């Protein structure tokens, strides 16, 4: 399964971004760039990124061509075929940011998804992230092994866990969890696929793949399924051993 685009979060504080155009198309982009701390500059300035919000098609296409000739990455408002990058709908729970993109195909769909997801994410989600950041040293001390630490955090943040991110938490939630936390034991899960379509995975199966340290699978296992595992999870094209190594192991088999 190939990605239409690679999502990136770019720090723009104090950095120049070219913005061309004015009026209804340009003003929302100007506000967004200002909110991100960018320095908005004109067409002749040196910058790595540009947003072209010009209504006239011919004028917009000419501006895009000139900018791309200079090696500038361009977003052309309402012209997805001209875009090097697109600007997603954003849910801000600083420092947590959720970006929803459609590759420029439908801003309305991205906005509708943002509104639905916004209602699911509690206002205190950013405070939870800050709490985990502040506890990094304590987490390393409690779980010196990186894999054990990741499994413990994954279990705490899982559905119904003590740090479930979809639930509201007290300010000291991370500390209280850490005081009582134990490293999860090694686990082996057998994941029986109903089909080769990753959309047929159950929520439980998708979560198991996302937390796995290693994935055992047949040589012809569906790539789209294996791609749902963490990027740094080990892929092993053999049956799972009777006694797998410590951590979370998944054996993927077809029904």
C-alpha positions in Angstrom: 0.0 0.0 0.0 1.6 3.3 -1.1 1.1 6.6 0.6 -0.4 9.5 -1.5 1.7 11.9 0.6 4.0 11.6 3.6 2.6 13.6 6.5 5.1 15.9 8.1 5.0 18.4 10.9 7.2 21.4 10.1 8.3 24.0 12.6 7.8 27.4 11.0 8.6 29.8 14.0 10.7 32.6 12.6 11.0 31.0 9.2 10.0 32.7 5.9 7.0 31.4 3.9 5.9 33.0 0.7 2.2 33.8 0.5 0.8 35.1 -2.8 -2.8 36.4 -3.3 -5.3 38.2 -1.2 -8.9 38.1 -0.2 -11.0 35.0 0.7 -8.5 32.4 -0.4 -5.4 34.0 1.1 -6.6 35.3 4.5 -7.2 31.9 6.2 -3.8 30.8 5.1 -2.3 34.0 6.4 -3.9 33.5 9.8 -2.7 29.9 9.9 0.9 30.8 9.1 0.8 33.6 11.7 -0.5 31.1 14.2 2.4 28.8 13.4 4.9 31.7 13.9 6.0 31.9 10.3 7.4 35.1 8.7 5.2 35.9 5.7 7.2 37.2 2.8 6.6 38.1 -0.9 7.4 36.3 -4.1 11.0 37.5 -4.4 12.1 36.4 -0.9 14.1 33.3 -0.2 11.9 30.6 1.3 11.5 26.8 1.2 7.7 26.9 1.2 5.1 28.9 -0.6 1.3 29.2 -0.7 -0.3 30.5 -3.8 -3.8 31.8 -3.2 -4.5 33.5 -6.5 -7.9 33.2 -8.0 -7.1 33.7 -11.6 -6.0 30.3 -13.1 -3.4 31.5 -15.5 -1.8 33.9 -13.0 -1.8 31.2 -10.4 -0.2 28.6 -12.7 2.5 31.0 -13.8 3.3 31.8 -10.2 3.5 28.2 -9.3 5.8 27.4 -12.2 8.2 30.3 -11.3 8.3 29.2 -7.6 8.9 25.5 -8.5 11.7 26.5 -10.9 13.5 28.0 -7.9 13.1 24.8 -5.9 10.3 26.1 -3.6 7.7 23.6 -2.4 4.3 25.0 -3.3 0.7 24.7 -2.1 -1.7 26.0 -4.6 -5.1 26.7 -3.0 -7.9 24.7 -4.6 -5.5 23.3 -7.3 -4.4 19.9 -5.9 -2.6 18.8 -9.1 -0.2 21.7 -8.7 0.5 21.1 -5.0 3.8 19.8 -3.7 2.2 19.7 -0.2 -1.3 20.2 1.1 -2.5 21.8 4.4 -4.6 19.5 6.5 -7.5 20.2 8.8 -6.1 20.5 12.3 -7.2 19.5 15.8 -5.1 21.4 18.3 -4.6 19.9 21.7 -1.1 21.5 22.1 1.4 19.9 22.1 -0.8 17.2 20.5 -1.7 18.0 16.9 -4.0 15.8 14.8 -3.9 16.5 11.1 -6.5 15.2 8.6 -5.6 15.3 4.9 -7.3 14.2 1.7 -4.5 15.1 -0.6 -6.4 18.2 -1.6 -9.3 16.1 -2.9 -12.0 17.4 -0.5 -11.4 20.1 2.1 -15.1 19.6 3.1 -14.5 16.0 4.0 -11.4 16.8 6.0 -13.3 19.5 7.9 -16.2 17.1 8.7 -13.8 14.5 10.0 -12.1 17.2 12.1 -15.4 18.2 13.7 -16.3 14.6 14.5 -12.8 13.7 15.9 -12.7 17.0 17.9 -15.6 15.8 20.0 -13.7 12.6 20.9 -10.5 14.2 22.1 -10.7 15.7 25.6 -9.4 19.2 26.2 -6.8 17.9 28.6 -5.1 15.7 26.0 -2.2 18.1 25.7 -1.7 18.1 29.5 -1.5 14.3 29.3 1.3 14.6 26.7 3.1 17.1 28.8 2.8 14.8 31.8 4.4 11.9 29.8 7.2 14.3 28.7 7.9 15.4 32.2 8.0 11.8 33.4 10.6 10.6 30.8 13.4 10.4 33.3 11.2 8.5 35.8 9.9 6.2 33.1 13.5 5.3 32.1 14.4 4.6 35.7 11.3 2.5 36.2 11.7 0.6 32.9 15.4 0.7 31.9 14.7 -1.6 28.9 13.3 0.3 26.0 11.0 -2.4 24.8 9.5 -2.9 28.3 9.1 0.8 28.6 7.2 1.1 25.3 5.0 -1.9 26.2 4.1 -0.4 29.6 3.2 3.0 28.1 1.3 1.2 25.3 -0.8 -0.7 27.8 -1.5 2.4 29.9 -2.6 4.4 26.9 -4.8 1.5 25.5 -8.5 1.5 25.5 -9.7 1.4 29.1 -6.1 1.8 30.4 -5.2 4.1 33.2 -4.0 6.8 30.7 -6.6 6.1 28.0 -6.2 9.4 25.9 -9.9 9.5 25.1 -10.8 9.9 28.8 -10.3 13.0 31.0 -7.5 12.7 33.5 -6.4 14.5 36.7 -3.2 16.6 36.4 -1.2 14.0 38.3 -2.5 11.0 36.3 0.9 10.0 34.8 2.6 10.1 38.2 -0.1 8.0 39.9 0.1 5.5 37.1 3.9 5.3 37.2 3.8 4.7 41.0 1.9 1.5 40.5 3.0 0.5 37.0 4.6 -2.9 36.2 6.1 -4.0 32.9 3.7 -6.2 31.0 4.9 -9.8 30.5 5.9 -11.2 27.2 3.0 -12.1 25.0 2.3 -14.0 21.8 -0.9 -13.3 19.9 -2.2 -15.3 16.9 -3.9 -13.0 14.5 -6.2 -14.9 12.1 -7.1 -12.8 9.1 -10.6 -12.8 7.7 -9.3 -11.3 4.4 -6.2 -9.6 3.0 -8.0 -6.2 3.4 -6.6 -4.2 6.4 -10.0 -2.6 6.7 -11.4 -6.0 7.9 -9.1 -6.0 10.9 -10.9 -5.7 14.2 -10.0 -2.9 16.5 -8.3 -5.4 18.8 -6.2 -6.8 16.0 -5.2 -3.4 14.7 -4.1 -2.4 18.2 -2.1 -5.7 18.6 -0.3 -5.0 15.4 0.4 -1.4 16.4 2.1 -2.5 19.7 4.0 -5.6 18.4 7.7 -5.9 18.7 7.9 -8.5 16.0 5.5 -10.0 13.5 5.8 -13.7 12.4 4.1 -14.3 9.0 4.0 -16.5 5.9 6.1 -15.4 3.0 2.9 -14.5 1.0 1.3 -12.6 3.9 -0.6 -9.5 2.7 1.7 -6.5 2.6 -1.2 -4.2 3.4 -1.7 -6.1 6.7 2.0 -6.1 7.7 2.1 -2.4 7.0 -0.3 -1.9 9.9 2.5 -2.9 12.3 4.9 -0.3 13.7 7.6 0.7 11.2 10.3 -0.5 13.5 8.6 -3.9 14.4 10.6 -6.8 13.2 9.1 -8.8 10.3 10.0 -12.5 10.4 8.8 -14.8 7.6 8.5 -17.9 9.7 6.0 -19.5 12.0 6.2 -18.2 15.6 8.4 -20.3 17.9 6.9 -22.0 20.9 8.8 -19.6 23.2 9.1 -16.3 21.5 11.5 -13.6 22.9 10.4 -11.1 25.5 7.9 -8.5 24.3 4.8 -8.6 22.1 4.9 -11.1 19.3 2.2 -11.5 16.6 1.7 -14.5 14.4 -0.3 -13.5 11.3 -2.2 -16.4 9.6 -5.0 -16.6 7.0 -8.3 -18.1 8.1 
